[in-house]
Amino acid sequence: MSGGRGPVVGAIWAQTPGGVIGRDGGMPWSAPEDLAFFRRTTTGHPVVMGRRTWESFPERFRPLPDRTNIVVTSAPERVAGEGVLTAGSWAGAVERALAAPGAERIWVIGGAVLLAEALADGPHPVTEALVTTIGLDVEGDTFAPVLDDAVWDTEPVVAPSVSRGGPTWRVDRRTRR
Ligand SMILES: NC(=O)c1ccc[n+]([C@@H]2O[C@H](COP(=O)([O-])OP(=O)(O)OC[C@H]3O[C@@H](n4cnc5c(N)ncnc54)[C@H](OP(=O)(O)O)[C@@H]3O)[C@@H](O)[C@H]2O)c1
């Protein structure tokens, strides 16, 4: 859908088989290898996130280093002065990302509100999603978008293994047909 030119907009998230991505403002599992995969994948590229995801990071870990961090919010004063860019919409965030280093690849990193907006049709559609499946059956309050198998191909990119945090994890690349 990107026509083979211009930036690729990708989404990256981790979910349980039941679709949970968050609980109580955080992620209800520990899988450091997946965090390392996330870091390797997104470093050097702009990352776009919702304000609640920004606030889910401990202050000492934000902004995420070596990446332009763009936070979508209707209240930019809440994150002002923290070394991030802000935007009032997904489209505005993409415009800011396009001017950042590494913008041949832009990553939307959550949460649920922003992923839903980014996956909706628009001028810069998400064409690829890297989805980690964490092998846990846990309750949550925030859920991943559902990608229709008729529209999104699936290719395994990290084989299942046991995280030292406890659960199994694996990664699939989902590509929009
Ligand atoms: N498992 C994963 O991979 C993963 C990834 C990311 C996050 N998470 C989890 O997901 C949860 C947070 O996700 P969430 O869905 O609650 O929130 P979110 O998407 O991170 O942030 C929502 C906020 O973004 C802002 N926003 C979104 N669209 C906007 C628009 N069009 N215009 C203006 N502002 C807009 C609003 O901020 P204002 O209220 O400031 O206007 C909104 O309240 C946490 O539990 C987090 O740990 C999990």
The ligand as an SDF file (V2000), in Angstrom:
LIG
                    3D

 48 52  0  0  0  0  0  0  0  0999 V2000
    2.1340   -4.7800   25.0470 N   0  0  0  0  0  0  0  0  0  0  0  0
    2.5450   -3.7680   24.2980 C   0  0  0  0  0  0  0  0  0  0  0  0
    3.2290   -3.9500   23.2810 O   0  0  0  0  0  0  0  0  0  0  0  0
    2.1610   -2.3700   24.6870 C   0  0  0  0  0  0  0  0  0  0  0  0
    2.5940   -1.2850   23.9120 C   0  0  0  0  0  0  0  0  0  0  0  0
    2.2250   -0.0090   24.2950 C   0  0  0  0  0  0  0  0  0  0  0  0
    1.4260    0.1700   25.4080 C   0  0  0  0  0  0  0  0  0  0  0  0
    1.0210   -0.9000   26.1160 N   0  0  0  0  0  0  0  0  0  0  0  0
    0.1240   -0.7350   27.2720 C   0  0  0  0  0  0  0  0  0  0  0  0
   -1.0680   -0.1220   26.8040 O   0  0  0  0  0  0  0  0  0  0  0  0
   -1.5940    0.7120   27.8430 C   0  0  0  0  0  0  0  0  0  0  0  0
   -1.7340    2.1300   27.3080 C   0  0  0  0  0  0  0  0  0  0  0  0
   -2.5150    2.1000   26.1310 O   0  0  0  0  0  0  0  0  0  0  0  0
   -3.8690    2.9380   25.9540 P   0  0  0  0  0  0  0  0  0  0  0  0
   -4.6070    2.3680   24.7980 O   0  0  0  0  0  0  0  0  0  0  0  0
   -4.5380    3.0280   27.2790 O   0  0  0  0  0  0  0  0  0  0  0  0
   -3.3460    4.4190   25.6450 O   0  0  0  0  0  0  0  0  0  0  0  0
   -2.3860    5.0350   24.5000 P   0  0  0  0  0  0  0  0  0  0  0  0
   -2.8590    4.6640   23.1440 O   0  0  0  0  0  0  0  0  0  0  0  0
   -0.9690    4.7790   24.8480 O   0  0  0  0  0  0  0  0  0  0  0  0
   -2.6160    6.5920   24.7860 O   0  0  0  0  0  0  0  0  0  0  0  0
   -3.9000    7.1390   24.6670 C   0  0  0  0  0  0  0  0  0  0  0  0
   -3.7610    8.6440   24.7130 C   0  0  0  0  0  0  0  0  0  0  0  0
   -3.0990    9.0910   23.5280 O   0  0  0  0  0  0  0  0  0  0  0  0
   -3.6130   10.3540   23.1540 C   0  0  0  0  0  0  0  0  0  0  0  0
   -4.2320   10.2660   21.8350 N   0  0  0  0  0  0  0  0  0  0  0  0
   -4.4990    9.1710   21.1050 C   0  0  0  0  0  0  0  0  0  0  0  0
   -5.0620    9.5170   19.9450 N   0  0  0  0  0  0  0  0  0  0  0  0
   -5.1460   10.8640   19.9410 C   0  0  0  0  0  0  0  0  0  0  0  0
   -5.6120   11.8300   19.0180 C   0  0  0  0  0  0  0  0  0  0  0  0
   -6.1050   11.4770   17.8160 N   0  0  0  0  0  0  0  0  0  0  0  0
   -5.5600   13.1320   19.3600 N   0  0  0  0  0  0  0  0  0  0  0  0
   -5.0590   13.5080   20.5360 C   0  0  0  0  0  0  0  0  0  0  0  0
   -4.5760   12.6400   21.4540 N   0  0  0  0  0  0  0  0  0  0  0  0
   -4.6330   11.3490   21.1470 C   0  0  0  0  0  0  0  0  0  0  0  0
   -4.6140   10.7510   24.2170 C   0  0  0  0  0  0  0  0  0  0  0  0
   -3.8460   11.4290   25.1860 O   0  0  0  0  0  0  0  0  0  0  0  0
   -4.4340   12.6700   26.0580 P   0  0  0  0  0  0  0  0  0  0  0  0
   -5.3850   12.0400   27.0160 O   0  0  0  0  0  0  0  0  0  0  0  0
   -3.1960   13.2350   26.6960 O   0  0  0  0  0  0  0  0  0  0  0  0
   -5.0880   13.6110   25.0820 O   0  0  0  0  0  0  0  0  0  0  0  0
   -5.0690    9.4020   24.7280 C   0  0  0  0  0  0  0  0  0  0  0  0
   -5.5870    9.4810   26.0600 O   0  0  0  0  0  0  0  0  0  0  0  0
   -0.6350    0.5830   29.0100 C   0  0  0  0  0  0  0  0  0  0  0  0
   -1.0920   -0.4580   29.8690 O   0  0  0  0  0  0  0  0  0  0  0  0
    0.6590    0.1670   28.3530 C   0  0  0  0  0  0  0  0  0  0  0  0
    1.5340   -0.5160   29.2290 O   0  0  0  0  0  0  0  0  0  0  0  0
    1.3760   -2.1670   25.7820 C   0  0  0  0  0  0  0  0  0  0  0  0
  1  2  1  0
  2  3  2  0
  2  4  1  0
  4  5  1  0
  4 48  2  0
  5  6  2  0
  6  7  1  0
  7  8  2  0
  8  9  1  0
  8 48  1  0
  9 10  1  0
  9 46  1  0
 10 11  1  0
 11 12  1  0
 11 44  1  0
 12 13  1  0
 13 14  1  0
 14 15  2  0
 14 16  1  0
 14 17  1  0
 17 18  1  0
 18 19  2  0
 18 20  1  0
 18 21  1  0
 21 22  1  0
 22 23  1  0
 23 24  1  0
 23 42  1  0
 24 25  1  0
 25 26  1  0
 25 36  1  0
 26 27  1  0
 26 35  1  0
 27 28  2  0
 28 29  1  0
 29 30  1  0
 29 35  2  0
 30 31  1  0
 30 32  2  0
 32 33  1  0
 33 34  2  0
 34 35  1  0
 36 37  1  0
 36 42  1  0
 37 38  1  0
 38 39  2  0
 38 40  1  0
 38 41  1  0
 42 43  1  0
 44 45  1  0
 44 46  1  0
 46 47  1  0
M  CHG  2   8   1  16  -1
M  END
$$$$
